[in-house]
Each structure stands twice: as C-alpha cells, then as structure tokens.
Amino acid sequence: MDLVTLGWSPYWQDLFQPHEQAGLTPARVVTEDKHYYTVVSDQGPHLGQIVGRLLHLRADNAQLPKVGDWVAIRRPAQTDRVSIEAVLPRRSTLDRKIAGRAGSGQVLAANVDVVLVCAPVHSLNARRLERELTLVWESGARPVVAITKSDLDDEVGETVSEIAAVAVGVEVLAVS
C-alpha cells in the first residue's frame, strides 16, 4: 500500500518524526467502530485499538482517532492487531453540534480536503443545503454539490442554476 495515495505528504512526515524515532509506523484511519479501528499502513489494512495511555489522557472524545486521522501504530509480536499510540494533529475537522448539549461537538471526519454534498433532485431543500455547505466551509474543506437522479428532472439546467445561486462559489454537478 502506498501512503501517498492515502494523502501522506512531507507535511505529515515532519509531524511524524518523533514517532518514527520511537519505532512507530504511520497509518490512516479508514473506519471507526466503537473501540476498534481499521487503519491502513504501508503494510496494508490492520485492525487497531487505542492504547490505554492515549485513551485515558484525552480531554474529550474529540481527541480520539476519527476517520481521516493519521496515527502512529505499533504492531506487537504474536498478534494481528496493532496498537494506536498517537494521533497526529489535524489540519481540518468536519464536525457537528450534538443535539441538546451546549458547546459540545462530534467530529465526523478529519483531514478532509473535499466534501461531496449529495441531494436528490426531487427533494432539494435550499435551507438544508445552506446549513450543510456552512458546515463544510467551516471545516476548512472545499464543498462540491452533486444533484443526484438528475435524469428524473426535465429542466435539470434550471435546477442547477437555482442551486448554484444558493451555493455561491461552489461547484454544482448534475449526476444520474
């Protein structure tokens, strides 16, 4: 597996130096399932768990690994699982507020460059789309709107123009 394909760059390499000196390997989080993570390193995919130190020293759950994070892993002898020992600082986070909790947020993904906001042509809601685009812009990522099922719209050009007026500065695509 080539880490560059996953987004590894000299920027991440510089941040990883202290972990490399400690004998750790870089990997990217691709799935999260409660206390288990699928991470991909240059050796391929691995099932990973957070080491106790990282789990107990965090200030809140937002500091735990999220999809898109770069992490430092160690592969202990005699097991197929890896231990996640550190999370590299994030460049961006896509997060949302948790309903009913003032000031509390949930990280949905980390280190995302482009977010595709998809909406079916028959149920487009301009206000919801504005909220979703705001969320993406605030994350530091670039939004792209995809109007799906456009083959069901006889006036798809007009629909794209209407959405483009709401999504100022955002590429709007009609797909089917």
Secondary structure, DSSP 8 states (H G I E B T S, - for coil): --GGGGT--HHHHHHHHHHHHTT-EEEEEEEEETTEEEEEETTEEEEEEE-HHHHHH-SSGGGS--TT-EEEEE--TT-S-EEEEEE---S-EEEEE-TT-TT-EEEEEES-SEEEEEEEGGG--HHHHHHHHHHHHHHT-EEEEEEE-GGG-TTHHHHHHHHHHHSTT-EEEE--
